[in-house]
């Protein structure tokens, strides 16, 4: 137990003070119990909390592996000797002049950056002066201070790249004018675009002046939250609405008067906890921690906003923040460098928790050991992981984030996540994180909502700060501390965990004040540049791309935008927003729309238009379906095609049905033509490569609506919250053929790189024959979507003369086809124009097949990418 002065911690004699006697903490007795976070058992893994375990079949089944036990050090509350010398850490309270004159009341609630008048003029002599209000008294982070969970030796051995990044100067903004050359139609909106770019440049200049640059500004996690130095732990929190604050937790027996914090004029609360006499930290590793605040809404216990780990103990509803700073021997040391950024991006979208074939919550360790090798074997070169940021509601799919800097504890520890990423890098896989900066959970117990008792803080107030469809809170991207928080969050995952990039979720919602709701984007440029555009949010997206690419040149950013915002994937210096890729979301919608029609009503022209409708010089990641289509209430492509027949007729030892034959054929064709024409990258959600037969349904209880209606739950079942990889591996099921085709498709792209080939030409889209022919690179793709007609000696156009051979055939028996194509045949070109091509050759095009032909440059040798125990040879040849 300790006594405190404001902002300092004084060692003291333990007292018999009863936390519950004055109503400050009615659960104090329960919370003093030790929490055993993670336990690993080599033969039978499980997760244990507070002496209780979640076994398979319980409400929250776990499958976890870990070797150490994290135990909050609560055995001795009086670990600080009464004779220890008091060390008062200087609070950061310098008063810099920031962005002109700001009223003190406005200053306390954070620096507003959305008003042009309040942002530094680039040529002004009255620019920002003084020191960073938070870091003025902070020791040099490179020398003395380090973020929670890191150490000097760790930096020396595993963070050389991070050290090199420190102090790196991000190039200044360019002219931002090249977008008008790339897309002349943007000239009609020059006033809006120039204003947007000017706001971005002013914000960059403001950060450079007041924070020492974007590189320093994006290391907010070394100032806020728990920062350990040689002499102790400093804890800082921005909570401008709070009237008082105290740090509470296992380390001080949850005593709200033991560690009272001091506040500066910027609304930043701070306390310094000196190390114990033996040099150990005042807060033991694994301790539960929270900040107690007296707010306009009353007393409130919150998880620190910058917490690096949080856990929900069994029997408790709220999560607890965890001080995570394991001893050196328990920290993961990265051994493998990041892979080189591939030219063609083939993404395997995944979710750790549902990646087991069993009805349990899977773990980082099992994903590392079992799923990553599968992804590599399938031929993908990147894995995109969902639901990494902690989210208290599992069924939100990870999109209602509560703790932005904490990896989800459901799947294991932060170091186990690091080991997963390290293993992926060893396999040559990029690891992309599905990051959520578009909104936050409205959870007031565990998240940022009402963090300091006000409706604002990190969010807009009133209706502008609330997403009525997602039931979540919306960030105020014009707020200085919000920018620090989000930029640092992106930097944290790249620097600390070695992620290779991000898929930014919900970008359309960010860029428009209507959030894309009840709006049909037609392509009219007035829809993109007007009063409905949230310039603050767009400038933030420019800023975060600037930071990411400036500090991590090999990192990738992908934006989920359904609106088609022009210049979305144009570099920042040219005036764009700066993403590397846009998700081509219209393709999946088009396939669902098409699958609802009879085969006779499919339009080849409509399919081609949707696949190729993307902006010049802006790269896209295409997909036939993602996790969205796999959720309960929707249908995957396999389900649209085969429905209930999948349950009875997928075994090879019984006859197929016309529904199954059609479904297997079209499933392959849809995926290949999407990869062939849809963009410069391709994405598949785990399990869909083999036509996973079931939807995703997270464990949930009955939901009682205000009008008295009840939405039935599923009894907290995990049966539909898993991936049955065993179905795709079973050589006695037809799922195997779909999986092998997807695998062959990935290896074909790896060999020929057709997605990024500059040569692309569509020579035929015949509505009568239902034939589509196109060239990409040296490959010629022939699709016959006709349900019954096969064509002999069918002439297809091509550019280059010579001999062609089959390199991929969807009708191969290995892929569940009927072997109607000869994979040994040679096809020689004829001179003469056909379908606007200077040459052509004759092929056999069976119904519902897709065949890829390659120009032979050398004598081919068969390449077997099939399993060793599967005798058939995949029809890919080196040509």
Buried (B, 14 or more C-beta within 10 A) or exposed (E): BBBBEEBBBBBBEBBEEEBEEEEBBEEBEEBBBBBBBBBBEEEEBBBBBBEEBBEBEEEBBBBBBBEBEBBBBBEEBBBBEEEBEEBEBEBBBBBBEBBBEBEEEEBBBBBBBBEEEBBBEEEEEEBBEEBBBBBBBBBEBEEBBBBBBBBEEBBEBBBEEBEEBBEEEBEEBBEBBBBBEBBEEBEEBBEBBBEBBBBBBBBBBBBBBBBBBBBBBBBBBBBBBBBBBEBBBBBBBBBBBBEBBBBBBBBBBBBBBBBBBBBBEBBBBBBBBBBBEEEEBBBBBBBBBBBBBBBEBEBBBBBBBBBBBBBBBBEBEBBBBBBBBBEEEEBBBBEBEBBEBBEBBBBBBBBBBBBBBBBBBBBBBBBBBBBBEBBBEBBBBBBBBBBBBBBBBBBBBBBBBBBBBBBBBBBBBBBBBBBBBBBBBBBEBBBBBBBBBBBBBBBBBBBBBBBBBBBBBBBBEEEEBBBEEBEBBBBBBBBBBBBBBBBBBBBBBBBBBBBBBBBBBBBBBBBBBEBBEEBEBEEEBEBBBEEBBBBBBBBBBBBBBBBBBBBBEEBBBBBBBBBBBBBBBBBBBBBBBBBBBBBBBBBBEBBBEBBEEEBEEBEBEBBBEBBBBBBEBBBBBBBBBBBEBBBBEBBBBBBBBBEEBBEEBBEBEEEBEEBBBBBBBBBBBBBBBBBBBBBBBBBBBBBBBBBBBBBBBBBBEEEEEEEEEEEEBBEEBBEBBBBBBEBBBBEEBBBBBBBBBBBBBBBBBBBBBBBBBEEBBBBBBBEEBBBBBBBBBBBBBBBBBBBEBBBEEBBBBBBBEBBBBBBBBBBBEBBBBBBBBEBEEEBEBEEEEBBEBBBBBBBBBBBBBBBBBBBBEEEBEEBEBBBEEBEBBBBBBBB
